Amino acid sequence: MVVSITAEQRLLGRKDDKRHVVFLDIDGILQPCTSQKRFEHDINQTQVDMAKRMKDDRYLELDKYDVAAVLYDWDEKAIGNLRRLLDDCDAEIVISSDWKRTRTLEQLKLLFKIHDLDGYVTDVLSYTLHSFKKDEIREYLFQHPNLESYVVLDDLDMEKYYRGHMVCTKGYRYFTEKHMQEAARILQYGPWWSDYYIKNTSPDKLGRDSLIYDNYKKVIFLDIDGVLNDDEIVKDEESPIIEDRLMYNLKTIIENTGAEVVLSSSWRSSYAAYAYKGFSGKNADMEALLKCLDYYGVKIAGATPCIFNGPEGRPFEIRLWLCHRPDVENFVILDDEKFWKWNWLESHVVCTTTKYGEEYDQYKKGLTEKLAQDAIKILNGM
């Protein structure tokens, strides 16, 4: 005889090293911030009807506006995407939303029960009157250092604090399918720079039948030196590692194509080490890069593998990354080096080394506005 168990029975009591945790915000994730549908209904009657429907008088003790908001304003697509994430990744919810400040865990579970999600809710973050969410999450992680995986779902971008673990819905109103796929990838394999991810992304693991969600459609393979700076110029200690005007041009490409950024630069190994250490290392150049990325809202979604040196090395690593992801529709390679043997990749390359003064055989490097427009045309198939 097969005995079915509830999500709550499966998740409660699980050891930390088996837990996949979703730190869940509510407003901007499940409830679009502009939704006010609850005021189109009789809120008092809604609360009474809910108590009867759930056969639980505790609903009469809840805030009636909460009950109506959960019933009428939580987005059905967002709820479905969250449920799929939790089921596919065998994950649980730890409430990080500010809703926790005026509601108990029991009250929150009652509200989530309206959509049959209460069994997934196992905990809430602790807080003080003056604490910030980023610190509350950090404290929870400090108390539970052995979580198998975690992801932060929020409309507040905390990427610089939880780099590689953050899925931000800012600008989307709610938790979309694309966000669900990104969150699932993190829960199943960790951030792209983690050892666990690297060991588990062999070709067979990335097959069509796998649960991994690599929803890349358009990709920018990004070199750093010579693209976001001019490394032909000898810089002194006061010179910027990343030039704002060049980063702005990269941001323009992203905004006009919706492409994901994948590091092909030699910086990728340093980025991985620095992100993994949680900023505990001292690396002024990396701090400058991260600060600039955060300022322009540019997120690194992945990196090519580090395998070969020589003129065929980087092209091979990009081809290997692509062959694992057959759903990529288009891509562009931003690189300043001319000695790579790109072969069939050549039509996707935007080389950022240009002649400055032909009579002096001078060159300058960097992602200019014109080159950014060339990249946009490639990504958009123009």
C-alpha positions as CSV (number, residue, x, y, z in Angstrom):
1,M,0.0,0.0,0.0
2,V,1.3,3.5,-0.9
3,V,1.0,6.0,1.9
4,S,1.0,9.6,0.7
5,I,2.5,12.3,3.0
6,T,2.0,16.0,3.0
7,A,4.6,18.6,2.1
8,E,4.7,19.6,5.8
9,Q,5.4,16.0,6.9
10,R,8.2,15.7,4.4
11,L,9.9,19.0,5.2
12,L,9.6,19.4,8.9
13,G,12.4,17.8,10.9
14,R,14.7,17.5,7.8
15,K,18.4,18.0,8.6
16,D,19.9,21.2,7.3
17,D,22.2,19.5,4.8
18,K,19.1,18.1,3.1
19,R,17.1,21.4,3.0
20,H,16.5,23.6,0.0
21,V,15.2,26.9,1.3
22,V,13.3,29.6,-0.5
23,F,13.5,33.0,1.4
24,L,10.2,34.4,0.3
25,D,9.0,37.9,0.0
26,I,5.3,38.4,-0.6
27,D,4.7,41.9,-2.0
28,G,6.1,42.0,-5.5
29,I,6.4,38.2,-5.6
30,L,3.0,36.7,-5.0
31,Q,1.1,40.0,-4.7
32,P,1.7,42.6,-7.3
33,C,2.2,45.9,-5.4
34,T,-0.4,47.7,-7.5
35,S,-3.1,45.1,-7.1
36,Q,-6.2,46.4,-5.1
37,K,-8.8,43.9,-6.1
38,R,-9.7,43.1,-2.5
39,F,-11.5,46.5,-2.3
40,E,-13.9,45.4,-5.0
41,H,-15.4,42.8,-2.6
42,D,-17.2,42.8,0.8
43,I,-14.2,42.2,3.0
44,N,-16.2,41.4,6.1
45,Q,-18.2,38.7,4.3
46,T,-15.1,37.4,2.6
47,Q,-13.6,36.7,6.0
48,V,-16.7,34.9,7.2
49,D,-17.0,32.8,4.0
50,M,-13.3,31.8,4.3
51,A,-13.8,30.6,7.9
52,K,-16.7,28.4,6.7
53,R,-14.9,27.2,3.6
54,M,-11.8,26.2,5.6
55,K,-13.9,25.0,8.6
56,D,-11.6,26.9,10.9
57,D,-12.8,29.8,13.1
58,R,-9.2,31.1,13.4
59,Y,-9.7,32.9,10.1
60,L,-12.2,35.2,12.0
61,E,-9.3,36.3,14.2
62,L,-7.0,37.2,11.3
63,D,-6.9,40.7,9.8
64,K,-9.8,40.7,7.3
65,Y,-7.7,42.8,4.8
66,D,-5.0,40.1,4.9
67,V,-7.5,37.4,4.1
68,A,-9.0,39.4,1.2
69,A,-5.6,40.3,-0.1
70,V,-4.4,36.7,-0.2
71,L,-7.6,35.5,-1.8
72,Y,-8.1,38.3,-4.4
73,D,-4.7,40.0,-4.9
74,W,-2.2,37.2,-4.9
75,D,-1.4,36.4,-8.6
76,E,-2.5,33.0,-9.8
77,K,0.5,32.6,-12.2
78,A,2.9,33.5,-9.4
79,I,1.3,31.0,-7.1
80,G,1.5,28.3,-9.7
81,N,5.2,29.1,-10.5
82,L,6.1,29.0,-6.8
83,R,4.3,25.7,-6.3
84,R,6.1,24.2,-9.3
85,L,9.5,25.5,-7.9
86,L,8.8,24.0,-4.5
87,D,7.7,20.6,-5.9
88,D,10.4,20.2,-8.5
89,C,13.2,21.2,-6.1
90,D,11.7,19.6,-3.0
91,A,12.0,23.0,-1.3
92,E,10.5,24.8,1.6
93,I,9.6,28.4,2.4
94,V,11.1,30.6,5.1
95,I,9.2,33.9,5.2
96,S,11.5,36.9,4.7
97,S,8.6,39.3,3.8
98,D,7.8,42.2,6.1
99,W,4.5,40.5,6.6
100,K,6.3,38.6,9.4
101,R,6.6,41.7,11.5
102,T,2.8,41.9,12.2
103,R,1.8,38.2,11.8
104,T,2.9,35.1,13.6
105,L,4.1,31.9,11.9
106,E,0.7,30.3,12.7
107,Q,-1.2,33.2,11.1
108,L,1.0,33.2,8.0
109,K,0.5,29.5,7.6
110,L,-3.3,30.1,7.7
111,L,-3.0,32.7,5.0
112,F,-0.9,30.4,2.8
113,K,-3.4,27.6,3.4
114,I,-5.9,29.6,1.3
115,H,-3.8,28.5,-1.7
116,D,-2.8,25.2,-0.2
117,L,0.8,26.3,0.3
118,D,0.8,26.2,4.1
119,G,2.6,22.8,4.2
120,Y,5.7,24.3,2.5
121,V,6.1,27.1,5.1
122,T,8.5,25.9,7.8
123,D,9.9,29.1,9.4
124,V,10.1,32.9,9.5
125,L,13.1,35.1,9.8
126,S,13.8,36.7,13.2
127,Y,13.9,40.4,13.3
128,T,14.1,43.5,15.4
129,L,12.5,46.9,15.0
130,H,15.7,48.2,13.4
131,S,16.9,45.2,11.5
132,F,17.1,45.0,7.7
133,K,16.1,42.0,5.6
134,K,19.6,41.4,4.2
135,D,20.9,41.1,7.8
136,E,17.9,38.9,8.9
137,I,18.7,36.4,6.0
138,R,22.4,36.5,6.9
139,E,21.6,35.7,10.5
140,Y,19.5,32.7,9.5
141,L,22.3,31.4,7.3
142,F,24.7,31.9,10.2
143,Q,22.4,29.8,12.4
144,H,22.0,27.2,9.6
145,P,25.4,27.0,7.9
146,N,24.8,23.6,6.3
147,L,21.8,24.2,4.1
148,E,22.1,22.2,0.9
149,S,20.9,25.2,-1.2
150,Y,19.0,28.4,-0.9
151,V,17.5,31.2,-3.0
152,V,16.3,34.7,-2.2
153,L,13.1,35.7,-3.9
154,D,12.4,39.4,-3.6
155,D,11.5,42.6,-5.5
156,L,14.3,44.3,-3.7
157,D,17.6,43.6,-5.4
158,M,20.1,42.1,-2.8
159,E,22.4,40.6,-5.4
160,K,25.5,42.2,-4.0
161,Y,24.8,40.6,-0.6
162,Y,23.7,37.2,-1.9
163,R,25.6,37.0,-5.2
164,G,24.5,34.0,-7.2
165,H,21.6,33.2,-4.9
166,M,19.3,36.2,-5.7
167,V,16.2,36.2,-8.0
168,C,14.9,39.8,-8.2
169,T,11.4,40.5,-9.7
170,K,11.8,44.2,-9.8
171,G,10.1,45.6,-12.9
172,Y,8.0,42.4,-13.4
173,R,5.3,42.9,-10.7
174,Y,5.3,39.2,-9.7
175,F,7.1,35.8,-9.8
176,T,7.1,34.8,-13.4
177,E,8.0,31.5,-15.1
178,K,11.4,32.9,-16.1
179,H,12.1,33.7,-12.4
180,M,11.0,30.2,-11.4
181,Q,13.4,28.7,-13.9
182,E,16.3,30.8,-12.6
183,A,15.4,30.0,-9.0
184,A,15.2,26.2,-9.8
185,R,18.7,26.3,-11.4
186,I,20.1,27.9,-8.2
187,L,18.3,25.4,-5.8
188,Q,19.4,22.4,-7.9
189,Y,23.0,23.3,-8.5
190,G,23.8,26.4,-6.5
191,P,25.3,29.5,-8.0
192,W,27.2,29.0,-11.2
193,W,30.6,29.4,-9.6
194,S,30.1,26.7,-6.9
195,D,31.9,23.4,-7.0
196,Y,28.7,21.6,-6.8
197,Y,27.3,23.3,-9.9
198,I,30.5,22.6,-11.9
199,K,30.5,18.9,-11.0
200,N,26.9,18.4,-11.8
201,T,26.6,20.2,-15.2
202,S,27.9,17.4,-17.4
203,P,26.1,17.0,-20.8
204,D,23.9,14.2,-19.5
205,K,22.8,16.4,-16.5
206,L,21.7,19.1,-19.0
207,G,19.6,16.8,-21.0
208,R,16.0,17.7,-22.0
209,D,14.6,15.4,-19.3
210,S,16.5,17.0,-16.5
211,L,14.9,19.3,-14.0
212,I,17.6,21.9,-14.5
213,Y,16.1,25.1,-16.0
214,D,18.7,26.8,-18.3
215,N,16.4,29.3,-19.9
216,Y,19.0,31.2,-21.8
217,K,17.7,32.6,-25.1
218,K,20.1,35.4,-25.8
219,V,23.6,35.5,-24.4
220,I,26.5,38.0,-24.2
221,F,29.8,36.3,-23.8
222,L,31.7,39.1,-22.0
223,D,35.4,39.8,-21.9
224,I,36.4,42.5,-19.4
225,D,39.8,44.0,-20.2
226,G,39.7,45.8,-23.5
227,V,35.9,45.7,-23.5
228,L,34.9,47.6,-20.3
229,N,38.2,49.4,-20.1
230,D,41.1,50.2,-22.5
231,D,43.9,48.0,-21.3
232,E,46.2,49.4,-23.9
233,I,46.5,52.5,-21.7
234,V,49.0,52.2,-18.8
235,K,46.9,53.1,-15.8
236,D,48.0,54.6,-12.6
237,E,46.5,53.7,-9.2
238,E,43.9,56.5,-9.6
239,S,42.6,55.2,-13.0
240,P,39.3,53.3,-13.0
241,I,39.4,49.6,-13.6
242,I,36.0,49.8,-15.3
243,E,35.0,52.9,-17.4
244,D,31.5,54.1,-16.9
245,R,30.8,55.0,-20.5
246,L,31.7,51.5,-21.6
247,M,29.6,49.9,-18.9
248,Y,26.7,52.1,-20.0
249,N,27.0,50.7,-23.5
250,L,26.9,47.2,-22.1
251,K,23.8,48.1,-20.2
252,T,22.3,49.4,-23.4
253,I,22.8,46.1,-25.1
254,I,21.1,44.2,-22.3
255,E,18.1,46.6,-22.2
256,N,17.6,46.3,-26.0
257,T,17.9,42.6,-26.2
258,G,17.1,41.0,-22.8
259,A,20.3,39.0,-23.1
260,E,22.0,37.2,-20.2
261,V,25.7,38.0,-19.4
262,V,28.1,35.0,-19.3
263,L,31.7,35.7,-18.4
264,S,34.3,34.5,-20.9
265,S,36.9,36.8,-19.5
266,S,39.9,35.6,-17.5
267,W,38.3,37.5,-14.6
268,R,35.8,34.7,-14.2
269,S,37.9,32.6,-11.9
270,S,38.6,35.6,-9.6
271,Y,34.9,36.5,-9.7
272,A,34.0,33.0,-8.6
273,A,36.5,32.9,-5.8
274,Y,35.5,36.3,-4.5
275,A,31.8,35.6,-4.6
276,Y,32.2,32.3,-2.8
277,K,34.2,34.0,0.0
278,G,31.4,36.4,0.5
279,F,33.6,39.4,0.1
280,S,36.0,38.3,2.8
281,G,39.0,38.6,0.5
282,K,40.8,41.8,-0.4
283,N,40.8,42.5,-4.1
284,A,40.5,46.1,-5.1
285,D,40.0,45.4,-8.8
286,M,37.2,42.9,-8.1
287,E,35.5,45.2,-5.7
288,A,35.6,47.9,-8.4
289,L,34.1,45.5,-10.9
290,L,31.3,44.4,-8.6
291,K,30.5,48.0,-7.6
292,C,30.2,49.0,-11.2
293,L,28.1,45.9,-12.1
294,D,25.7,46.7,-9.1
295,Y,25.5,50.4,-10.0
296,Y,24.3,49.6,-13.5
297,G,22.2,46.6,-12.5
298,V,24.2,44.1,-14.6
299,K,24.0,40.6,-13.3
300,I,26.4,37.8,-14.2
301,A,24.3,34.7,-15.0
302,G,27.2,32.3,-15.6
303,A,30.6,31.6,-17.0
304,T,32.3,29.5,-19.6
305,P,34.5,26.7,-18.3
306,C,38.2,27.2,-17.8
307,I,39.9,24.5,-19.8
308,F,42.4,25.5,-22.5
309,N,45.0,28.2,-23.2
310,G,46.2,29.2,-26.6
311,P,44.4,30.7,-29.7
312,E,41.7,28.0,-29.7
313,G,41.1,28.0,-26.0
314,R,38.3,30.7,-25.5
315,P,36.4,29.7,-28.7
316,F,36.4,26.1,-27.6
317,E,35.1,27.0,-24.1
318,I,32.3,29.1,-25.6
319,R,31.4,26.3,-28.0
320,L,31.3,23.8,-25.2
321,W,29.1,26.0,-23.1
322,L,26.7,26.4,-26.1
323,C,26.5,22.7,-26.9
324,H,25.2,22.1,-23.4
325,R,22.4,24.6,-24.0
326,P,20.7,24.0,-27.3
327,D,17.9,26.4,-26.6
328,V,20.1,29.5,-26.9
329,E,18.6,31.4,-29.9
330,N,21.3,34.0,-30.4
331,F,24.6,35.2,-28.9
332,V,27.3,37.7,-29.3
333,I,30.9,37.6,-28.2
334,L,32.5,40.8,-26.9
335,D,36.2,40.5,-27.0
336,D,39.2,42.7,-27.7
337,E,41.7,40.0,-28.8
338,K,42.4,39.4,-32.4
339,F,44.4,36.2,-32.1
340,W,41.6,33.9,-31.2
341,K,40.7,31.3,-33.9
342,W,36.9,31.9,-33.9
343,N,36.2,29.9,-37.1
344,W,32.3,29.6,-37.4
345,L,31.9,31.8,-34.3
346,E,33.4,34.8,-36.2
347,S,30.0,36.2,-37.3
348,H,29.0,36.5,-33.7
349,V,32.1,38.4,-32.6
350,V,32.2,42.1,-31.9
351,C,35.9,43.0,-31.6
352,T,36.4,46.0,-29.4
353,T,39.9,46.9,-30.7
354,T,39.8,49.6,-33.3
355,K,42.4,51.8,-35.1
356,Y,42.7,55.2,-33.5
357,G,45.2,56.9,-35.8
358,E,46.1,54.8,-38.8
359,E,49.1,57.0,-39.6
360,Y,50.6,56.2,-36.2
361,D,49.3,52.6,-36.2
362,Q,47.6,53.4,-32.9
363,Y,44.7,51.4,-31.5
364,K,42.1,52.0,-28.8
365,K,40.0,49.4,-27.0
366,G,36.6,49.4,-25.5
367,L,32.9,48.8,-26.1
368,T,31.9,52.0,-28.0
369,E,28.3,53.1,-28.7
370,K,28.7,52.0,-32.3
371,L,30.0,48.5,-31.3
372,A,27.1,48.2,-28.8
373,Q,24.7,48.8,-31.7
374,D,26.5,46.1,-33.7
375,A,26.0,43.7,-30.8
376,I,22.3,44.6,-30.6
377,K,21.8,43.8,-34.3
378,I,23.5,40.4,-33.9
379,L,21.4,39.5,-30.8
380,N,18.2,40.6,-32.4
381,G,18.9,38.9,-35.7
382,M,18.9,42.1,-37.7
